[in-house]
Amino acid sequence: MGAPPEAWYLPNGPFKDWFDQSQLFGPVEHKCYLWKWQHTASSYTEFLSTRSDVRLLAAETREDLLNEIAKAIDDQGGGLDIDYETHLYIAHRIDGDK
């Protein structure tokens, strides 16, 4: 099965190697930015409802799942902080005409 696609962008994932293998770019620089997203029960279940793994569930199952998640968040104070990281890869294009 392998790693999920979102793991491809991690420093040990294949993304950097794809730059190198293309031979179209110079050395690749990687930067990582850490940030938080503060959710309410509503914002988090709205976010989850956009994910394909949730959208693929049967409608009743999806609704039950999202309702239970919202209830759990509300029962714990109504808020949820999620840590995220954004990965940036920078490389100069090699100009083949020079």
N, C-alpha and C positions, 0 to 999 in steps of 0.2 A: 504494500500500500504506500509506504513512504511518508515523508513529511508533508504537512498541508502546504498549499501554495504560499500562504503568508509567511512561512518559514524560509522560503527561497531567498528572501531579502536579508536574512541575518548574515553576519560576517562569515559564518561557516557554511552558508548556503551556496547555491550555484550561480547567483546573480553576478557577482564580481567576475567569476570565471567566464561567463558569457561575453563580457566586454573583452577580456583577454583573447578568447578563442576567435572572436570576430576579426581580430587584427586591424580593426578600424580606429582604435583608440589607443592613446598613450597610457601611462600608469594610472590606475584607478585609485581615487581617494575616497574613503568611507567616513561618514560622520553619522552619529546617532544622537537624536534629540528625544529626551524623556519628557513626558507631559501627562497630565491627569485630565480625565473627563468626569465631571461631577454630574451624576444622573439622578433623576427622580424615578419613581416606579414607572411613571408614564413614559418618560424619555427613553428609559432603558428597554422597556418592552416594545416601543416604537422602533428603536434601533434593531432589536432582535428580529422583529418582523420583516426586516429588509434582507436578512441573511438567507441564502439559498437553502442551508441545512434546516432552517426553521420553516421556510416557505414550502418545502417539499413534504412537510407533515400533512396528514389529513386535517381538514379544516377544524373539526371538533377537537382533535388532539392538540393542534397548534393553539387554539383558543384556551383550552384547559391549561396547557403549559404556561402560556403568557400570563394568564390570570394567577396561577400559583406563584410564579416569579414575582409579579407585582405585589401580591399579598405578603410574600416573604420580605421584600424590601420595605414595605409599609410597616410590617411588624417589627422591623429593626430600626425604625426611626424615619423611614421615608426617603433616605438618600443612599447613594452608592457611589464611591469613588473608584474609578478603574484606571490603573496605570497603563500607559501606552508608550510605545517608542516608534519613532519615525526614522527610517534609514535613508540616507542620501548618499548616492554614488556619483562622483564627479570625475570626468575624464575628458581630456582634449581629443577632439577628432584628429586623426592623422590625415593630412591632405595628401592624397596620392599623386596630385599633379605637380608637386614641388620637386 
